[in-house]
Amino acid sequence: MPHTYPPLNLAVRTPRLTLAGATDDLLERLVPLVRAGIADTEPWPFDDPISFYADNPEREWRWLRAVWAGRSRMSPDAWRLYFAVLVDGEPVGTQDLVATDFARFGTVSSFAWLAPGARGRGLGKEMRAALLELAFAGLGAQEAGSDAFVDNVASNGVSRALGYEPNGADWDTRRGEPARIQRWRLTRDTWERHRRNDIELSGVAECLPVLGLA
């Protein structure tokens, strides 16, 4: 049955995976992956503060509270769409689409994680490509940004492979220690030149009013 809240009905489907609106049922199915540990080896991939460096059960509690809080703060001025990444119907990670003042600037950014057992199979690139289809084709974005610590080879490799261009550098902290961040930028023109024709969107029109786009 469709959910009353339109963002929970959003879905993006590719030949390899589905991004499904992160319902509470899907979040519960992801909890074992969060509990097992996502960021447990160096180089640490996430900036502070984030729950994934905490011990159990605080790790999964903080993660769930962050998703629930993000849902409650949705407005046309700032929003974050949360997706579970499903492969053959099984959740293996999450992918988020984030925007501030989107109606004015048309810019988005993204955040994602994959369970360790799902890495190294090209899923990171596939799920980002799915999210970009939603952002550009579904919501009319003009530009997508991304950033990652310079030693996060996988994330930086995904950005490079999808046509993002380097967009400067910055500093952030992870586990309290400073580290260099690489920033990336993907324009609509570049995305259109490399756009795929095998990605399907659903539930977008119903979601537009929630985002202040209708």
C-alpha positions in Angstrom: 0.0 0.0 0.0 1.3 3.5 -0.7 2.4 5.5 2.2 0.7 8.7 3.2 4.0 10.6 3.1 5.1 10.9 -0.5 8.9 10.7 0.0 8.5 7.1 1.3 6.9 6.1 -2.1 9.8 7.4 -4.2 11.8 4.7 -6.1 14.6 4.6 -8.6 15.2 1.4 -10.4 18.2 0.3 -12.5 19.0 -3.1 -13.9 21.2 -3.8 -10.9 19.5 -2.2 -7.9 16.6 -0.1 -6.5 16.7 3.0 -4.4 13.5 2.7 -2.3 12.2 5.4 0.0 13.6 4.5 3.5 10.5 3.4 5.3 10.7 2.3 9.0 10.4 -1.3 7.8 13.5 -0.9 5.5 15.4 0.9 8.3 14.8 -2.0 10.6 16.1 -4.4 7.9 19.2 -2.2 7.7 19.9 -2.1 11.4 21.9 -5.4 11.4 24.3 -3.9 8.8 24.7 -0.8 10.9 25.2 -2.9 14.1 27.8 -5.1 12.4 29.9 -2.0 11.6 30.3 0.1 8.5 33.3 2.2 9.4 35.6 -0.1 11.3 38.9 0.2 9.4 41.2 3.0 8.4 41.1 5.3 6.5 37.9 6.5 8.2 35.4 7.5 5.5 33.0 9.8 7.3 33.3 13.3 8.8 32.3 14.2 12.3 29.8 13.9 13.9 28.4 10.6 12.8 27.0 7.6 14.6 28.9 5.0 12.7 32.0 5.5 14.9 30.0 4.9 18.1 29.7 1.6 20.0 26.6 -0.5 19.9 23.8 0.1 20.7 24.4 3.8 20.6 25.5 3.5 17.0 22.1 2.2 15.6 20.1 4.4 18.0 21.8 7.6 16.8 21.6 6.5 13.2 17.8 5.9 13.5 17.3 9.2 15.3 19.2 11.1 12.6 17.0 9.7 9.8 13.8 10.4 11.8 15.0 13.9 12.6 15.9 14.5 9.0 12.4 13.5 7.9 10.8 15.9 10.4 12.8 18.8 9.2 11.8 18.5 5.5 10.8 21.9 4.0 11.2 23.8 0.7 14.2 25.5 2.2 16.1 22.4 3.1 15.4 18.7 2.5 17.0 15.3 2.6 15.6 12.3 0.8 16.6 8.9 2.4 16.7 5.7 0.3 17.5 2.1 1.1 19.6 0.4 -1.6 18.1 -2.9 -2.5 19.9 -5.6 -4.5 17.6 -8.6 -5.4 15.2 -7.2 -2.8 17.8 -7.2 0.0 19.0 -4.0 1.7 22.7 -3.4 1.4 23.1 0.3 2.2 21.6 3.7 1.9 21.8 6.7 -0.5 20.6 10.2 0.4 19.9 13.2 -1.7 20.4 16.6 0.1 19.5 20.1 -1.0 19.3 23.6 0.5 17.2 26.3 -1.1 16.8 24.0 -4.1 14.1 26.1 -5.9 16.6 29.0 -6.1 19.9 27.3 -6.7 19.1 23.9 -8.2 22.0 22.2 -6.5 22.1 18.9 -4.7 24.6 16.8 -2.8 24.7 13.2 -1.8 25.7 10.8 1.0 25.9 7.1 0.9 27.2 3.9 2.6 27.4 0.3 1.6 27.7 -2.7 3.9 31.3 -4.1 3.7 30.1 -7.3 2.0 28.5 -5.3 -0.9 31.6 -3.3 -1.7 33.9 -3.8 -4.7 31.1 -4.8 -7.1 30.4 -1.4 -8.7 27.3 -0.8 -6.7 28.5 2.6 -5.4 28.7 3.9 -8.9 25.3 2.4 -9.8 23.5 3.9 -6.9 25.0 7.3 -7.4 23.9 7.2 -11.1 20.4 6.3 -10.0 20.3 9.2 -7.6 21.6 11.6 -10.3 18.7 10.5 -12.6 16.3 11.5 -9.9 18.0 14.8 -9.2 18.4 16.0 -12.8 15.6 14.2 -14.7 13.1 14.0 -11.9 13.6 17.2 -9.9 15.3 19.5 -12.5 18.6 20.0 -10.7 21.2 22.1 -12.4 24.3 20.9 -10.5 25.3 18.1 -8.2 28.1 18.3 -5.7 30.0 15.6 -3.8 33.0 15.5 -1.4 35.1 12.8 0.2 38.3 12.6 2.1 41.2 12.5 -0.3 42.1 8.9 0.8 38.6 7.6 0.2 39.5 6.0 -3.1 36.1 4.4 -3.7 34.0 7.6 -3.3 36.4 9.7 -5.3 36.5 7.1 -8.0 32.7 7.1 -8.3 32.6 10.8 -8.7 35.4 10.8 -11.3 33.8 7.9 -13.3 30.4 9.7 -13.4 31.9 12.9 -14.9 32.3 15.1 -11.8 35.1 17.6 -12.0 37.4 18.6 -9.1 36.0 21.6 -7.3 38.6 22.6 -4.8 39.6 21.1 -1.4 38.8 21.8 2.2 39.4 20.4 5.7 37.1 18.4 8.0 37.6 16.2 11.0 37.0 12.4 11.4 37.2 10.9 14.8 38.4 14.3 16.0 41.4 14.4 13.7 41.7 16.9 10.8 41.9 15.5 7.2 41.8 16.9 3.7 38.5 16.8 1.7 38.3 16.7 -2.1 35.2 18.5 -3.5 33.5 17.5 -6.8 31.0 19.2 -9.1 28.8 17.8 -11.9 26.9 20.2 -14.2 23.6 19.4 -15.9 25.3 19.7 -19.3 27.9 17.1 -18.4 25.3 14.7 -16.9 23.1 15.0 -20.0 26.1 14.0 -22.2 26.5 10.8 -20.3 22.9 10.2 -19.3 21.7 6.5 -19.2 18.5 5.3 -20.7 17.9 2.3 -18.4 16.9 4.1 -15.1 13.2 4.3 -14.1 11.7 6.8 -11.7 8.4 6.4 -9.8 6.6 8.5 -7.2 8.2 11.8 -8.2 5.2 13.9 -9.1 3.5 13.2 -5.8 6.6 14.2 -4.0 7.1 17.6 -5.6 4.8 19.5 -3.3 6.7 18.3 -0.2 9.9 19.7 -1.7 8.2 23.0 -2.6 8.5 22.3 -6.4 4.9 22.3 -7.3 
